Each structure stands twice: as C-alpha cells, then as structure tokens.
C-alpha cells in the first residue's frame, strides 16, 4: 500500500514540474500549451507508474534481474 502513496507523490511532483516547464516553452495559443502539458503529463506519469512497479517487483539476488 505504501508504494501507491509513493507513486501518487511522484506524480504530483511531476505535475507541478511539468506546469513550470510548459510555461517556458512559449506556445502561441493556450490550446497548444494545454496539449503540450497533457502529453507530457501522460507520458511522465505512465513511465513513473510502470518503472516503480517494475522496480518493486524485480527479484533482487543471484537469480534476479538486478542481481
């Protein structure tokens, strides 16, 4: 259950960071800015969720992927 909170926390931090980064991209229209944010937020949150779950479930040791 703790990993769920970690993923949510990281996703919130990513959301704030992406809002700041998109503001500096100098989009011509508001819809372009919103589209850029939506795509970046989707990709980053998806990657965060997948990578964290893969790392948590990876077998560490002699027969595992990381060991």
Wavefront OBJ file of the C-alpha trace (Angstrom):
o trace
v 0.000 0.000 0.000
v 2.939 2.332 0.630
v 4.069 2.117 -3.000
v 0.728 3.575 -4.097
v 1.341 6.674 -1.999
v 4.865 6.955 -3.402
v 3.570 6.832 -6.988
v 0.924 9.463 -6.220
v 3.527 11.721 -4.575
v 5.919 11.455 -7.512
v 3.069 12.091 -9.961
v 2.100 15.261 -8.069
v 5.693 16.495 -8.144
v 5.873 15.704 -11.871
v 2.633 17.611 -12.455
v 3.999 20.759 -10.807
v 7.326 20.479 -12.597
v 5.679 19.980 -15.969
v 3.425 23.001 -15.470
v 6.521 25.122 -14.901
v 8.365 23.674 -17.880
v 5.424 24.073 -20.272
v 5.102 27.726 -19.248
v 8.648 28.338 -20.523
v 8.007 26.727 -23.928
v 6.393 29.910 -25.330
v 3.363 28.376 -27.038
v 1.396 30.622 -29.377
v -2.045 29.557 -28.157
v -3.468 28.314 -24.905
v -4.666 25.123 -26.588
v -1.092 24.380 -27.753
v 0.138 24.909 -24.204
v -2.575 22.637 -22.770
v -1.852 19.962 -25.380
v 1.867 20.011 -24.591
v 1.135 19.700 -20.874
v -1.368 16.877 -21.374
v 1.026 14.805 -23.462
v 3.986 15.389 -21.140
v 1.919 14.639 -18.020
v 0.501 11.444 -19.516
v 3.876 10.103 -20.629
v 5.718 11.002 -17.422
v 3.038 9.606 -15.099
v 2.737 6.415 -17.142
v 6.501 5.887 -17.098
v 6.642 6.652 -13.378
v 3.919 4.129 -12.573
v 5.397 1.410 -14.768
v 9.020 1.883 -13.687
v 8.225 1.983 -9.979
v 6.114 -1.176 -10.215
v 8.813 -2.949 -12.220
v 11.498 -1.999 -9.709
v 9.375 -3.028 -6.737
v 8.520 -6.395 -8.247
v 12.003 -7.156 -9.621
v 13.695 -10.063 -7.952
v 16.931 -8.955 -6.351
v 19.588 -11.575 -5.834
v 21.528 -14.237 -7.698
v 18.671 -15.324 -9.954
v 17.001 -11.946 -10.364
v 17.269 -9.262 -12.959
v 19.115 -6.787 -10.746
v 21.489 -9.183 -9.094
l 1 2 3 4 5 6 7 8 9 10 11 12 13 14 15 16 17 18 19 20 21 22 23 24 25 26 27 28 29 30 31 32 33 34 35 36 37 38 39 40 41 42 43 44 45 46 47 48 49 50 51 52 53 54 55 56 57 58 59 60 61 62 63 64 65 66 67
